[in-house]
Amino acid sequence: KGCLALFDVRYHRCVRLWQHSSAAPIARLAASSTNLRHDKSATFEPRPHVFMGCGQNEASVFDITDGSCKQCFRVLDSDLCYVDRSALPPHCVSLPRLHEIRIPLRSQRPLLSGGSAFDAMAFNERLPPPEPRILSLIGRAGSSGQPFLLTGGSDCCIRYWNLSSASKCYTASGLSNCQPRPSCESINVGPSSKLYLCRQMPVATAGEMEGSKVPRKLERGQIRPENCHSDAILDLKLIDHPMKAVLSASRDGCVKVWR
């Protein structure tokens, strides 16, 4: 149901509880105490942020002190890749939200008791997760170096998101040889939040191409072999020694090293 809980490990108590606005399952979660460079309202003190893979092919960064979304990295559906920003559906250009769920003040009262906010949620009903979706994420954020986020998901793509500039975002793996490169743009939402949109164009079929541009089988020359994963990417890791590289693990049974 997209629930995020904050626990006080000293007393084994849940102190804050939110639900993602999409109500979709949270596939990946990571935490970092830092300042985001673009956040003009941030103080010099580091703030706790949560990087979350939730919703349809998107990852978000939330400030858990107030539940606000600071950054969202979203891949648009291929049917919307040529649609102007002003004509996009509202849910494509809006930030996700964390709705706070009231927790009973009395410690002896169970969280799932009658009359609580959980009663409105149908826990016995399992909604199918949205597809495609983000299943793995890793990155570096802070004042030193270039802040970035790497995401991998069920669309077999590894994407690099630069937390400072949309022009530096790209798809590292997952595109076919004849597929156009995606374009990325950013939208400032309020004084301290930013939305990144990735427009991934589909592969053009032979019927959609001009006859002079359709390569002949014997005249198209050598074709670069595909090196991307053939199934969902389940995990990503950064390594620094003996070389700087990225490890990706997929449901296709392969672990790949990217330099």
Residue pairs with C-beta under 8 A, 6 or more apart in sequence:
1 19
1 23
1 25
1 121
1 123
1 127
2 19
2 20
2 21
2 22
2 23
2 24
2 25
2 26
2 54
3 17
3 18
3 19
3 20
3 26
3 101
4 17
4 18
4 19
4 20
4 26
4 29
4 50
4 52
4 62
4 64
4 98
5 14
5 16
5 17
5 18
6 14
6 15
6 16
6 17
6 64
7 13
7 14
7 15
8 14
8 15
13 107
14 103
14 111
15 103
16 64
16 100
16 103
17 100
17 101
17 103
18 67
18 98
18 99
18 100
18 101
19 98
19 99
19 101
19 121
20 26
20 52
20 54
20 55
20 96
20 97
20 98
20 99
21 96
21 97
21 98
21 99
22 54
22 55
22 56
22 96
22 130
23 127
24 54
24 55
24 56
24 127
24 129
24 130
24 133
25 54
25 127
25 129
26 52
26 53
26 54
27 53
27 54
27 129
27 133
27 134
27 135
28 51
28 52
28 53
28 59
28 134
28 135
28 136
28 137
29 50
29 51
29 52
29 53
30 50
30 51
30 52
30 137
30 138
31 48
31 49
31 50
31 51
32 48
32 49
32 51
32 141
32 142
33 46
33 47
33 48
33 49
34 46
34 47
34 49
34 141
34 142
34 143
35 42
35 43
35 44
35 45
35 46
35 47
35 142
35 143
36 42
36 49
36 61
36 70
36 71
36 141
36 147
36 163
37 143
37 147
37 163
37 164
38 71
38 163
38 164
38 192
38 194
39 70
39 192
40 191
40 192
41 191
41 192
42 192
47 63
47 65
48 63
48 64
48 65
49 61
49 62
49 63
49 64
49 70
49 141
50 61
50 62
50 64
51 59
51 60
51 61
51 137
51 139
51 149
52 59
52 60
52 61
52 62
53 59
53 133
53 134
53 135
53 136
53 137
53 151
53 153
54 60
54 96
54 134
55 74
55 96
55 130
55 133
56 130
56 131
56 132
56 133
57 74
57 75
57 130
57 132
57 133
57 134
57 153
57 155
58 72
58 73
58 74
58 75
58 96
58 134
59 72
59 73
59 134
59 137
59 149
59 151
59 161
60 69
60 71
60 72
60 73
60 95
60 96
61 69
61 70
61 71
61 72
62 68
62 69
62 70
62 98
63 70
67 97
67 98
67 100
68 98
68 192
68 193
69 95
69 96
69 97
69 98
69 193
70 192
70 193
70 194
71 163
71 193
71 194
71 195
71 196
72 95
72 96
72 193
72 194
72 195
72 196
73 149
73 151
73 159
73 161
73 196
73 198
74 92
74 195
74 196
74 197
74 198
75 132
75 155
75 159
75 198
75 200
76 88
76 92
76 197
76 198
76 199
76 200
78 200
78 201
78 202
80 88
80 89
80 92
80 199
81 199
81 200
81 201
81 202
82 199
82 201
85 93
85 185
85 187
85 197
92 197
93 187
93 195
93 197
94 189
94 195
95 189
95 193
95 195
101 117
101 118
102 116
102 117
103 111
104 111
104 113
104 116
111 118
112 118
131 154
132 153
132 154
132 155
133 153
133 154
134 151
134 152
134 153
135 152
135 153
135 154
135 232
135 233
135 234
135 235
136 151
136 152
136 153
136 233
136 234
136 235
136 236
136 248
137 149
137 150
137 151
137 152
137 236
138 149
138 150
138 236
138 237
138 238
139 147
139 148
139 149
139 150
139 161
139 163
140 146
140 147
140 148
140 238
141 147
141 149
141 163
146 162
146 164
147 162
147 163
147 164
148 160
148 161
148 162
148 163
149 160
149 161
149 163
150 158
150 159
150 160
150 161
150 172
150 236
150 238
150 246
151 158
151 159
151 161
151 236
152 158
152 159
152 233
152 234
152 235
152 236
152 248
153 232
153 233
154 232
154 233
155 174
156 174
156 228
156 229
156 230
156 231
156 232
156 233
156 250
157 171
157 173
157 174
157 175
157 228
157 233
158 171
158 172
158 173
158 174
158 228
158 233
158 236
158 246
158 248
158 258
159 169
159 170
159 171
159 172
159 174
159 198
160 168
160 169
160 170
160 171
160 172
161 169
161 196
162 168
162 169
165 186
166 184
166 185
166 186
166 196
167 184
169 184
169 196
169 198
170 181
170 182
170 184
171 181
171 182
171 198
171 200
172 246
172 258
173 227
173 228
173 229
173 248
173 258
174 228
174 229
175 181
175 182
175 228
176 203
176 226
177 223
177 224
177 226
178 203
178 204
179 201
179 202
179 203
180 201
180 204
182 198
182 199
182 200
182 201
183 198
183 199
184 196
184 197
184 198
184 199
185 196
185 197
185 199
186 194
186 195
186 196
186 197
187 194
187 195
187 196
187 197
188 194
189 195
206 214
227 256
229 248
229 250
229 252
229 254
229 256
230 250
230 252
231 250
231 251
231 252
232 250
232 251
233 248
233 249
233 250
233 251
234 249
234 250
234 251
235 248
235 249
236 246
236 247
236 248
236 249
237 246
237 247
238 244
238 245
238 246
238 247
239 245
239 246
239 247
243 259
244 259
245 257
245 258
245 259
246 257
246 258
247 255
247 256
247 257
247 258
248 255
248 256
248 258
249 255
250 256
